[in-house]
Amino acid sequence: MNISLESALEEAETRYTAANPASAARHSSARTAMPGGNTRTVLHYAPFPLAWAKGKGAHLTDLDGHTYADFLGEYSAGLYGHSNPVILDAVRSALDGGIVLGGPNRYEAELAAMICDRFPSIQLLRFCNSGTEANVFAIQTARAATGKPAILAFDGSYHGGVLYFRQGGAPLNLPVKTLTATYNDPDGAEAMIRAHAHELAAVIVEPMLGGGGCIPAERAFLIALRRACTEHNVILIFDEVMTSRLSTGGCQALVGVTPDMTTLGKYLGGGMSFGAFGGRTDLMARFDPERADAWPHAGTFNNNVLSMAAGLAGMKTLLNAAALSALNRKGDRLRQAINEVAQRHDVALKATGTGSFVGMHFTRTDITRPGDLDPAGADRRSKLQNLMHLDLIAAGQFYARRGFIALMLPITDAEIETFAGAVEEFVTSRKSLL
Ligand SMILES: Cc1ncc(COP(=O)(O)O)c(C=O)c1O
């Protein structure tokens, strides 16, 4: 087919619009009350996002009645799937006990104790409402503890809506002095920490860049950060909001590098809103309200019964080493299958990630740092991502437009193969454009 990428995309958008009138109508009416019809930027994609009517297991049904295999898994928060009976029972039983109780409840201390048992770096923790909030509190804890003002983050990283470090920062970022260094460059990061030790309170790092393209940290990089932070009295924060599900003790347990503080979020509330930050006793003990010098930490919904009950039930019953390893193996298989498709058809497509996280990129280059993706080709790569997303949606496969996949526990081996088959169909039918 002799067709340009732009016309292929236009045709695919026309087909998509015709197939999804109810989602289109919802989008237009939503625009009257929310800017762009949207209240969470990452959920927007052109020409309009599919709106969901319901989810069951690892499947989603949209307002027009189409059903999809869900490979997005709510950006990793949907680990348990949409209707796990353990989670549903826990929520129902919590509801029966009354919500908004305004005091400690029966769940929170047990959930906190389990998390402390599992994560090597967490001796004490505090709950909050989101991963963003967890990172803000961890950073402020480090600044208050060290008396130093600045932090070091890595190009391409995402730590929440006000901690966004792609292409040099974002207009709404927290007004905290932030230096940035290159991800997976141990020497560069060590030199930066050494040079700025006098002003650096914390280094914050994702053990795998999630939003930044599923690029895993090399162990040597994390070890170098650990060493430099210890030497220079800088607090090392692992943002494990996404990666904590890579093992029962998070990515830190897998790589054997223990930070001073860890932040959590996403699936750990069983699918309810969730955040937590924790770490060394000497840092976290300052939140003890009985201390004269206590740091206050508020948050009406920090211990809300639904998140605490669902999180506890999930961790007790579902979140075991065998289940997480099996899911990681499914991710390994999907990555391998997509890379085999790319090789078989000799096209510029590469699957990255680790365990149950997969990133798809239109490139032939090995990607170990965000800068490995040639900026000159960004526009073309983004159009190809749009086209593949629309084609895979037409094939009943749903994931994030930027090429991000977070597997959910109920996804089956057969569904992994079907997804890889849909990628192969895309590569075959669009070969002249790739
Ligand atoms: C690594 C990482 N940190 C922090 C956050 C922010 O979490 P939340 O969306 O719960 O605020 C995210 C969300 O995608 C994330 O991936």
Ligand as a Chemical Component Dictionary entry (heavy atoms), coordinates in Angstrom:
data_LIG
# 
_chem_comp.id                   LIG 
_chem_comp.type                 NON-POLYMER 
_chem_comp.pdbx_formal_charge   0 
_chem_comp.three_letter_code    LIG 
# 
loop_
_chem_comp_atom.comp_id 
_chem_comp_atom.atom_id 
_chem_comp_atom.alt_atom_id 
_chem_comp_atom.type_symbol 
_chem_comp_atom.charge 
_chem_comp_atom.model_Cartn_x 
_chem_comp_atom.model_Cartn_y 
_chem_comp_atom.model_Cartn_z 
_chem_comp_atom.pdbx_ordinal 
LIG C1 C1 C 0 6.928  6.146  39.471 1  
LIG C2 C2 C 0 5.720  6.955  39.827 2  
LIG N1 N1 N 0 5.771  7.784  40.867 3  
LIG C3 C3 C 0 4.703  8.500  41.244 4  
LIG C4 C4 C 0 3.513  8.431  40.550 5  
LIG C5 C5 C 0 2.345  9.258  40.977 6  
LIG O1 O1 O 0 1.376  8.461  41.572 7  
LIG P1 P1 P 0 -0.136 8.991  41.660 8  
LIG O2 O2 O 0 -0.663 8.989  40.270 9  
LIG O3 O3 O 0 -0.812 8.017  42.560 10 
LIG O4 O4 O 0 -0.077 10.359 42.248 11 
LIG C6 C6 C 0 3.415  7.574  39.449 12 
LIG C7 C7 C 0 2.161  7.486  38.686 13 
LIG O5 O5 O 0 2.101  7.032  37.573 14 
LIG C8 C8 C 0 4.551  6.827  39.067 15 
LIG O6 O6 O 0 4.530  6.014  38.014 16 
# 
loop_
_chem_comp_bond.comp_id 
_chem_comp_bond.atom_id_1 
_chem_comp_bond.atom_id_2 
_chem_comp_bond.value_order 
_chem_comp_bond.pdbx_ordinal 
LIG C1 C2 SING 1  
LIG C2 N1 SING 2  
LIG C2 C8 DOUB 3  
LIG N1 C3 DOUB 4  
LIG C3 C4 SING 5  
LIG C4 C5 SING 6  
LIG C4 C6 DOUB 7  
LIG C5 O1 SING 8  
LIG O1 P1 SING 9  
LIG P1 O2 DOUB 10 
LIG P1 O3 SING 11 
LIG P1 O4 SING 12 
LIG C6 C7 SING 13 
LIG C6 C8 SING 14 
LIG C7 O5 DOUB 15 
LIG C8 O6 SING 16 
# 
